[in-house]
């Protein structure tokens, strides 16, 4: 069964240097998804700093990788943070394709 997911994140309060990062210094957060172990990525959205979650609907069976990157007001990007989710097919196998009873 396809799955709906809420992605949520917390903004950083420091830069990679350890110096403080104010919310007003964040331009946006870029969130992407990959269904092929990170070989290709599709944009889910670009979110302003006052948006801290989004909903992704209709994920098919498989392993999904989500990637979030913070971009500051000068266009500098953070390292990506990944979240991985598996939508496993837990349904039972289909019935036999055939079953015969042959007298002898």
NUZAPA-633823 format. One record per residue: x, y, z of N, C-alpha, C in turn. Coordinates in steps of 0.001 Angstrom, whole numbers, padded with zeros to 6 digits, always signed. Example, Ala and Ser with C-alpha at 12.3 -4.5 7.8 and 13.67 -1.06 7.14 Angstrom:
residues 2
+013190-005690+007800+012300-004500+007800+013200-003300+007800 +012850-002250+007080+013670-001060+007140+012900+000030+007870 
END
This chain:
residues 104
+000845-001177+000000+000000+000000+000000+000891+001241+000000 +000505+002208-000810+001273+003441-000835+001174+004147+000509 +002195+004937+000818+002340+005529+002140+002402+007051+002035 +001834+007716+003028+001977+009162+003186+002921+009418+004352 +003767+010437+004220+004802+010707+005217+004837+012203+005530 +004987+012529+006793+005264+013903+007186+006759+014021+007451 +007404+014913+006723+008814+015212+006964+008877+016468+007828 +009655+016429+008881+009831+017622+009716+011306+017790+010016 +011708+019005+010261+013129+019300+010493+013269+020427+011504 +014456+020513+012063+014815+021581+012999+015952+022366+012372 +015836+023672+012387+016868+024532+011802+018111+024565+012684 +019274+024711+012060+020498+024821+012845+020564+026184+013543 +021282+026221+014642+021487+027479+015366+022939+027936+015290 +023765+027119+014629+025169+027483+014439+025570+027206+012987 +026657+027828+012592+027269+027572+011297+028246+026401+011453 +028791+025903+010349+029770+024813+010396+030991+025211+011227 +031282+026499+011292+032423+026999+012074+032167+026954+013573 +030893+026773+013965+030518+026811+015371+029985+028168+015797 +030118+029163+014940+029595+030508+015239+028065+030487+015144 +027398+031399+015841+025933+031422+015837+025345+031674+014446 +024185+031082+014212+023416+031306+012983+022012+031729+013404 +021633+032931+013035+020307+033440+013361+019301+032961+012308 +018065+032808+012726+017018+032366+011796+016911+033334+010620 +017071+034627+010874+016962+035602+009791+018119+035504+008789 +019152+034738+009126+020264+034506+008199+020040+033274+007321 +018909+032589+007509+018572+031415+006701+017609+031841+005603 +017979+031555+004355+017112+031889+003223+016015+030837+003046 +016426+029555+003017+015447+028483+002847+016079+027118+003123 +015222+026115+003138+015631+024718+003262+015158+024003+002001 +016071+023274+001372+015743+022501+000174+015561+021047+000600 +014424+020457+000258+014141+019066+000603+013915+018294-000694 +014632+017159-000825+014549+016329-002020+014318+014874-001628 +013947+014048-002605+013701+012631-002369+014364+011818-003468 +014825+010629-003083+015409+009680-004034+014815+008305-003772 +014461+007621-004841+013962+006253-004732+014950+005237-005264 +016173+005701-005580+017183+004807-006149+018528+004938-005426 +018450+004983-004103+019642+005033-003244+020525+006237-003521 +019925+007366-003875+020667+008603-004050+021309+008792-005407 +020962+007945-006365+021508+008132-007721+020889+009356-008391 +019591+009545-008188+018899+010722-008707+018018+011296-007605 +017788+012593-007673+017006+013293-006663+015897+014099-007333 +014742+014153-006682+013624+014976-007135+013310+015993-006040 +013077+017217-006446+012771+018281-005503+011374+018094-004915 +011305+018072-003592+010012+018083-002902+009577+019530-002726 +010529+020384-002306+010200+021793-002129+011345+022597-001575 +011201+023911-001707+012115+024885-001122+011282+025659-000110 +011664+025587+001163+010820+026077+002240+011485+027226+002990 +010746+028313+003245+011289+029410+004042+011521+028942+005481 +012322+029686+006243+012674+029227+007594+011506+029124+008573 +010359+029702+008241+009219+029578+009154+008380+028330+008871 +008770+027534+007869+008098+026266+007567+009035+025136+007980 +008564+024264+008861+009427+023222+009426+008919+021807+009152 +007983+021677+008211+007509+020344+007856+006782+020402+006521 +006620+019241+005925+005842+019098+004715+005335+017668+004635 +004334+017438+003817+003757+016114+003647+004117+015595+002259 +004542+014341+002214+004818+013654+000957+003794+012525+000866 +003059+012493-000231+001987+011511-000358+002298+010471-001424 +001666+009343-001271+001626+008303-002298+002989+007681-002605 +003794+007424-001570+005076+006748-001780+004831+005267-002029 +005325+004777-003124+005182+003373-003495+006088+002517-002603 +006005+001204-002746+006892+000313-002017+008333+000604-002406 +009233+000475-001456+010653+000681-001729+011329+001398-000582 +012589+001701-000796+013376+002449+000186+013526+003862-000347 +013113+004814+000458+013115+006224+000082+014135+006977+000918 +014937+007786+000266+015919+008621+000953+015513+010073+000765 +015439+010791+001869+015105+012211+001858+016363+012990+002212 +016541+014145+001563+017747+014959+001785+017317+016396+002047 +017877+016972+003113+017604+018364+003449+018885+019169+003499 +018845+020368+002916+020001+021273+002882+019523+022671+003280 +020268+023313+004172+019973+024678+004596+020805+025630+003736 +020153+026678+003235+020845+027690+002432+020717+029029+003154 +021858+029695+003368+021805+030983+004060+021497+032104+003071 +021354+033312+003591+020952+034455+002767+022039+034880+001781 +023227+034336+001902+024297+034609+000932+024462+033462-000068 +023541+032490-000015+023556+031398-000978+024477+030235-000639 +025024+030230+000565+025902+029124+000978+025049+027971+001501 +025398+026761+001058+024620+025564+001409+025302+024742+002493 +024494+024180+003367+025005+023265+004391+025305+021909+003768 +025953+021069+004532+026039+019660+004145+024630+019093+004192 +024345+018087+003377+023003+017491+003418+022818+016602+004645 +021583+016538+005110+021198+015588+006152+020203+014632+005511 +020404+013328+005727+019569+012308+005103+018656+011636+006116 +017488+011239+005646+016570+010394+006410+016115+009293+005459 +016116+008060+005939+015766+006924+005097+014531+006241+005666 +013613+005890+004775+012360+005259+005169+012068+004124+004199 +011667+002981+004743+011285+001859+003885+009781+001668+003946 +009168+001613+002781+007759+001244+002680+007743-000194+002172 +007747-001122+003101+007852-002546+002771+006491-003098+002358 +006511-003972+001366+005299-004676+000946+005117-005850+001901 +004187-005713+002832+003961-006747+003837+002767-007640+003497 +002269-007498+002290+001150-008350+001891+001641-009781+001657 +000761-010766+001823+001175-012151+001594+001363-012415+000102 +001990-013531-000240+002134-013883-001660+000767-014093-002306 +000734-013954-003612-000482-014287-004366-000719-015788-004285 -001933-016198-004647-002276-017618-004653-001501-018342-005750 -001437-019662-005647-000822-020479-006698-001439-020145-008048 -000635-020213-009090-001166-019976-010432-001991-021157-010922 -001646-022356-010459-002458-023520-010804-002246-024594-009755 -003226-025477-009646-003154-026637-008752-004011-027718-009391 -003395-028846-009642-004106-029943-010316-004173-031156-009405 -005245-031887-009544-005376-033193-008893-005537-034212-010005 -004569-035128-010137-004573-036115-011216-004784-037507-010615 -005825-038201-011046-006020-039547-010526-004961-040493-011098 -004642-041547-010359-003709-042573-010857-004213-043949-010526 
END
